[in-house]
Amino acid sequence: MSQIAIDGPASSGKSSVGSRVAAALEYGFLDTGLLYRAVTRAALDAELATSVLDESSAISTEASERLVQLALLAKIELREGSATIVVDGRKYAPSELERGDVERAVASFAALPEVRAALRTVQRDAAMRGRIVLAGRDIGTVVYPEARHKFFLDASAETRALRRARQRGFAEGSLEHQEALRSLVSRDKEDRSRTVAPLRAAEDALLIATDALSLDQVVDQIVERVRTSPHAA
């Protein structure tokens, strides 16, 4: 059974590409970023956020244990081209995971080694089912380096910021566009320099620079490579 890992920085198109690749190949699709967001949402609702978000405070052992428990309660229900994420018995709608408080908090939660370790177990369990596309930042390097097919999507921060602004209905050069660029530059620095699972391409991943490519072109390139690979499912 094949697994496809698609990694890359924020707003590089991993989710859009991954879901379409999965649909074309009739695979399940997991956006692992949504998994972290779902656990973040659950932690915020459980009021576990204060010590995590306050950089001057060390997270307590009790809070750390509760966060790990939440992470291990995450379940992934795979469907063709998509997945539903359940945490502690609650299904989360995408709109709940895109709220401002989750956007501001998710990086802090994702940086916690104990949370990453717990969710790595959840992600690996999903990957081992096979016929799945996983999109994230460390799938091919940490979560499931055994994946048969690995891709790393990249683009300049400027290109990614413009895409994000347009996707949200904001004009080029708008304050929202400028804020998106600042946010991505900051997130890139944090992701690439963190001690635990820093963002980088796996040595055997195919690097795809998407600045000048359309979504269809990226999807077609990945689908063709998977279908013609000697490891194709």
C-alpha positions in Angstrom: 0.0 0.0 0.0 1.4 3.4 -1.0 1.9 6.5 1.1 2.5 9.9 -0.4 4.2 12.6 1.7 3.9 16.2 0.6 5.8 18.6 2.7 6.5 22.4 2.4 6.3 25.7 4.2 3.0 27.4 5.1 0.8 28.4 2.1 2.9 26.5 -0.3 -0.2 24.7 -1.6 0.3 21.4 0.2 -3.4 21.1 1.1 -4.9 22.1 -2.2 -2.4 19.9 -4.1 -2.7 17.0 -1.7 -6.5 16.8 -1.7 -6.6 16.8 -5.5 -3.8 14.2 -5.8 -5.6 12.0 -3.4 -8.9 12.4 -5.3 -7.2 11.6 -8.6 -5.6 8.4 -7.2 -8.6 7.5 -5.0 -6.6 7.8 -1.8 -7.5 9.2 1.5 -6.1 12.6 2.4 -4.8 14.0 5.7 -3.8 17.6 6.1 -1.7 17.2 9.2 -1.9 20.9 9.9 -5.6 20.5 10.6 -4.7 17.8 13.0 -2.6 20.2 15.0 -5.3 22.9 14.7 -7.9 20.5 16.0 -5.8 19.7 19.1 -5.1 23.4 19.5 -8.8 24.1 19.3 -9.5 21.4 21.9 -6.8 22.8 24.2 -8.1 26.3 23.9 -11.6 25.1 24.7 -10.2 23.2 27.7 -8.4 26.4 28.8 -5.0 24.8 28.6 -3.5 27.6 26.6 -2.1 30.1 29.1 1.2 28.5 30.0 1.8 27.4 26.4 1.3 30.8 24.9 3.1 32.8 27.6 6.8 32.4 26.5 8.0 33.6 30.0 6.2 30.6 31.7 7.3 27.0 31.7 4.4 24.6 30.9 3.4 22.7 34.0 3.7 18.9 34.1 -0.1 18.6 34.6 -0.8 20.8 31.6 1.7 18.9 29.5 0.1 15.6 30.4 -3.4 16.9 29.6 -2.2 18.1 26.2 -0.7 14.8 25.4 -3.9 13.0 26.4 -5.8 15.3 24.1 -3.4 14.6 21.2 -3.6 10.9 21.7 -7.4 11.1 21.7 -7.3 12.4 18.1 -8.8 10.1 15.6 -8.6 10.3 11.8 -11.5 9.1 9.7 -10.2 8.7 6.1 -12.3 9.1 3.0 -11.4 9.4 -0.6 -9.7 12.7 -1.1 -10.3 13.9 2.5 -10.4 13.0 6.2 -12.5 14.0 9.2 -10.6 14.8 12.5 -12.1 13.9 15.8 -10.6 14.9 19.2 -12.0 13.5 22.4 -15.1 12.4 20.5 -15.8 15.7 18.9 -15.7 16.3 15.1 -14.2 19.7 14.1 -15.5 21.6 11.1 -12.8 23.4 9.1 -14.4 26.8 10.0 -13.7 26.1 13.7 -10.0 25.4 12.9 -9.5 28.7 11.0 -10.5 31.1 13.7 -8.1 33.8 14.8 -7.4 32.3 18.2 -6.4 29.0 16.7 -4.3 30.8 14.0 -2.4 32.6 16.8 -1.9 29.6 19.0 -1.2 26.7 16.7 2.5 27.3 16.2 3.1 27.4 20.0 1.3 24.1 20.5 3.0 22.5 17.4 6.4 23.4 18.9 5.9 21.3 22.0 7.9 18.1 21.7 5.5 16.1 23.7 2.5 17.1 21.6 4.5 16.4 18.4 5.4 13.0 19.6 1.8 12.1 20.5 0.5 13.3 17.1 3.3 11.6 15.3 1.9 8.3 16.6 -1.6 9.3 15.4 -0.2 10.2 12.0 1.8 7.1 11.6 -1.2 5.0 12.4 -3.1 6.7 9.6 -0.1 6.3 7.2 0.2 2.6 7.9 -3.3 2.0 6.5 -1.9 2.8 3.1 -3.4 4.5 0.1 -3.1 7.9 1.7 -1.6 11.3 0.9 -0.3 13.2 4.0 0.5 16.9 3.8 2.6 18.6 6.4 6.0 20.0 7.3 7.8 16.9 8.5 6.0 13.9 7.0 8.9 12.7 4.8 11.6 13.4 7.4 10.1 12.5 10.8 6.5 11.3 10.7 6.7 8.6 8.0 10.1 8.6 6.3 9.2 5.1 4.9 6.7 6.8 2.5 7.1 5.5 -1.0 6.6 8.8 -2.6 8.0 12.1 -1.2 7.5 15.6 -2.5 8.5 19.0 -1.1 6.6 22.0 -2.4 8.2 25.4 -2.1 7.8 29.0 -3.3 9.0 32.4 -2.2 7.4 34.1 0.8 6.2 36.8 -1.5 4.5 34.4 -3.9 2.8 32.5 -1.0 1.7 35.7 0.7 0.0 36.9 -2.5 -1.7 33.6 -2.9 -3.0 33.7 0.7 -4.3 37.3 0.3 -6.1 36.5 -2.9 -7.6 33.3 -1.5 -9.1 35.4 1.3 -10.3 38.1 -1.1 -7.8 40.8 -0.4 -6.1 42.9 -3.0 -2.4 42.8 -3.8 -0.6 45.4 -1.7 -3.4 45.6 0.8 -2.7 45.7 4.6 -3.9 42.2 4.7 -1.5 41.1 2.0 1.4 42.8 3.9 0.4 41.2 7.1 0.3 37.8 5.4 3.8 38.3 4.2 5.1 39.3 7.6 3.3 36.3 9.1 4.8 33.9 6.6 8.3 35.2 7.0 8.0 34.8 10.8 6.5 31.3 10.5 9.2 30.2 8.0 11.9 31.3 10.4 10.3 29.5 13.3 9.6 26.3 11.4 13.1 26.0 9.9 15.0 26.8 13.1 13.0 24.9 15.7 14.9 22.2 17.5 12.2 19.5 17.1 11.5 18.4 13.5 12.6 21.5 11.7 11.2 22.2 8.3 13.4 20.7 5.6 13.1 18.5 2.5 13.8 14.8 2.8 16.9 13.8 0.9 14.9 11.6 -1.4 12.0 14.0 -1.9 11.3 15.6 -5.3 11.5 19.4 -4.8 8.9 21.3 -6.8 9.2 25.1 -7.0 5.7 26.2 -7.5 6.1 30.0 -8.0 5.5 29.8 -11.8 3.3 26.7 -11.8 -0.5 26.5 -11.6 -2.3 24.2 -9.2 -3.2 21.8 -12.1 0.5 21.6 -13.2 1.7 20.7 -9.7 -1.0 18.1 -9.3 -0.4 16.6 -12.7 3.3 16.4 -12.1 2.8 14.5 -8.8 0.1 12.1 -10.1 2.2 11.3 -13.2 5.3 10.6 -11.1 3.4 8.3 -8.7 1.6 6.4 -11.5 4.8 5.8 -13.5 6.9 4.9 -10.4 8.0 1.3 -10.0 6.6 1.7 -6.5 3.1 2.7 -7.7 0.3 1.0 -5.9 
